[in-house]
Structure formats: structure tokens, C-alpha cells
Amino acid sequence: MPSSFKLNQSSAAFILVSLFALTSAASADDFTIDSAVTTENGGNTLDGSDSINVTSTGSITVTTTAGISTTGGTNKVTVSGTVSTTRPNMNAILNVGNNNKTTAFGNAKIIASKKAGIEDRGDNNVTTLSGNASIEITAAAGNGVGIDSNGNSNTITLSDNAKITTAGTNVGIGIQLMGATGNNIVRMSRNTEISTTGPSSDGIYVYDGNNNEIYIAGKVQVTGAGSNALFI
């Protein structure tokens, strides 16, 4: 006689939850760039809960796109190599969504022509530069931002010898906070530096939002006309 069993409601719920967890885990992708590539994300897609690691021997160098672009939120970007774009209206690194984590460390170099070295469009994102990591905005015409925080409750930390440089004859801001609500945090430890040269090129510019916290123990140097080390 064939055996039979009865699936009660709690068992069914447990199985459904387990299947959902397995499906979610399977959808996360981890990518490593350990050599020179010339396509956005190294040809990979980061669309939520994914990670990409550009190692010290790796580089992403592009001319028509962003170097790294993520969507969907909860992505992790780690750079100890180089991420560079020469496209004027593209970011070196762009995160669209919430709860992303971007870490540049060691001798990481993040280079953009005009737009932003790192831009977070969303909330609860964490961006950290440590070691000798640097962000450079290189175009002579400027209009770039080292780190552009376009959201709320984002945290930006510069530690060790991290540096942000914007060069040129037009506006080039070091760190920009644009969240309408605010509650963003910026921390610069000793020996870190923000340096800008263009006119109206503030070191740290708070465009919008309330209750932002800014802690500066490093150096913020601005030399252009109408520029402020800190503009609130």
C-alpha cells in the first residue's frame, strides 16, 4: 500500500520560505577583475545583491560608458586596482539603488573626466576610501565631483592617506551631498585630503538636506575664485 503524508500549513510555509531563500542566494553573482579590461563591469551585470572586485592587478578602462555601474541595490564594489572612464558625462563608478557598499583601498585609482568618481543614487549607501586610494577628476573644463552622494543616510569615509582631486578651470567639487532629507555623514581622518582648483569648486558642498554630519581631521584645500572648503 503506498505511503502518504499530510502537509500542514506551517510545513508548507517553511518550504516556501526555504525555496525563496535558495532562489535569492542563487541570484547573487560575484565577479573578479584581475587583469586589464575595456568594458563596463568587465562585461558583467550587477543588478542587485551582486559584487565586483577589481584587484591590485586589475583595471577597467573605458571610453564610452561608466567603468562600473550597478542597479538594484545591496551591491558590493571593491577596488584596489584602477577604474577609469574618459567619457565626459559618465561616472567612473555609479550605484543606483539603496544599501550599496563601495570600498577603494590600497593604491586604488578612480578616475573620471567630468562627471563623478563615485556616485550613489539612493539611500543608506556606504563609500570608503582608505590606504592610498585616490579619486581624480581630470578634464580641463571641470564640472566634476569626486564623490556625489545623491540620496539620504549615506556615509562617506576617507581614512589613512586617501585623496580626492578635481582639476580644471571650471567647477569641480570634492564631495557633494544632495539628499533632500539629509542625515548623511562625511568623515575625513588625519592625513586625508580634498583638493580643488577651479572657480566655485567647493571642497565639501551640501546642496540639500538637513541633519548632515561632517567631521574633518584632514586637509581641504581650495584655490579657485569663489570656492569654499565647506559650503553648507
Secondary structure, 3 states (H helix, E strand, C coil): CCCCCCCCHHHHHHHHHHHHHHHHHHHCCEEEECCEECCHHHHCCECCCCEEEECCCCEEEECCCCCEEECCCCCEEEECCEEEECCCCCCCEEEECCCCEEEECCCCEEEECCCEEEEEECCCCEEEECCCCEEEECCCCCCEEEEEEECCCCEEEECCCCEEEECCCCCEEEEEECCCCECCEEEECCCCEEEECCCCCCCEEECCCECCEEEECCEEEECCCCCCCEEC
